Amino acid sequence: MHTGDRSGATTPVGPRGSNWGRQYRLVSELRRPGERLSIPDRAENVSVDVLSTQMVRVTYLSPLYEVSFEDDAEEDSGADPRYFG
C-alpha cells in the first residue's frame, strides 16, 4: 500500500510581518478516504484534493525551525570523557 509522498521545499511567505522569510516544508500525502493523517498544529494552507474515489491528496506547509549548534570545545561541558570513545 502506498502511504504517501513527501516533498521538501522552502518558501518565504507574507508581506512584511512576523512570518517574512520564514522557511516552510511542503508536505503532500496520498491517502485513501477514511485513513487517518496526523497534521501538525502549526501547519498552514491545508488543502484536500479528491483524486479519485480511491485516493485523496492532503497538502500543507509545515514550518521549519532553525537550531543552531555552537562550538563549545573551549568550554568545559562537564561531560564525563569516559562516555566518548
C-alpha positions as CSV (number, residue, x, y, z in Angstrom):
1,M,0.0,0.0,0.0
2,H,1.3,3.4,-0.9
3,T,1.4,5.5,2.2
4,G,2.3,8.9,0.8
5,D,4.8,11.1,-0.9
6,R,6.7,13.8,1.0
7,S,8.5,16.5,-0.9
8,G,10.5,19.3,0.6
9,A,10.7,23.0,-0.4
10,T,11.3,26.2,1.4
11,T,9.0,29.2,0.9
12,P,9.3,32.8,2.1
13,V,5.8,34.0,2.9
14,G,3.8,37.0,3.8
15,P,4.3,40.7,3.2
16,R,6.4,42.2,5.9
17,G,5.4,40.7,9.1
18,S,6.3,38.1,11.6
19,N,6.4,35.4,9.0
20,W,8.5,37.2,6.4
21,G,11.4,35.0,5.4
22,R,10.2,32.1,7.5
23,Q,11.0,28.7,5.9
24,Y,8.4,26.0,5.3
25,R,8.5,22.5,4.0
26,L,5.8,21.5,1.6
27,V,4.2,18.2,2.6
28,S,2.0,16.2,0.3
29,E,0.4,12.9,1.4
30,L,-1.7,10.5,-0.6
31,R,-4.4,8.7,1.4
32,R,-7.5,6.6,0.9
33,P,-10.7,8.2,2.1
34,G,-11.2,7.4,5.8
35,E,-7.5,6.9,6.6
36,R,-6.1,9.0,9.4
37,L,-3.4,11.5,8.8
38,S,-1.6,13.4,11.6
39,I,-1.2,17.1,10.6
40,P,1.0,19.3,12.8
41,D,-0.9,22.0,14.8
42,R,1.3,24.7,13.1
43,A,0.6,23.6,9.6
44,E,-0.6,26.3,7.2
45,N,-2.6,26.3,3.9
46,V,-4.0,22.8,4.4
47,S,-5.8,21.6,1.3
48,V,-7.5,18.3,0.4
49,D,-7.9,17.3,-3.2
50,V,-10.0,14.4,-4.3
51,L,-8.0,12.5,-7.0
52,S,-10.5,9.6,-7.5
53,T,-13.0,7.6,-5.5
54,Q,-10.0,5.7,-4.0
55,M,-7.5,8.5,-3.3
56,V,-7.2,12.0,-1.8
57,R,-4.2,14.2,-1.6
58,V,-3.6,16.3,1.5
59,T,-1.1,19.1,1.1
60,Y,0.1,21.6,3.7
61,L,3.0,23.9,4.7
62,S,4.9,22.8,7.8
63,P,7.2,25.4,9.4
64,L,10.9,24.7,9.7
65,Y,12.8,25.6,12.8
66,E,16.4,26.7,12.8
67,V,18.5,25.1,15.5
68,S,22.0,26.5,16.0
69,F,24.8,24.4,17.4
70,E,27.6,26.3,19.0
71,D,31.2,25.0,19.2
72,D,31.7,24.5,22.9
73,A,35.1,22.9,22.6
74,E,36.6,25.8,24.5
75,E,34.2,25.5,27.4
76,D,34.1,22.7,29.9
77,S,30.8,20.9,29.3
78,G,31.1,18.8,32.4
79,A,30.6,15.6,30.4
80,D,32.4,12.5,31.5
81,P,35.0,11.7,28.9
82,R,34.6,8.0,29.5
83,Y,31.4,8.2,27.5
84,F,33.2,9.3,24.4
85,G,35.1,6.7,22.5
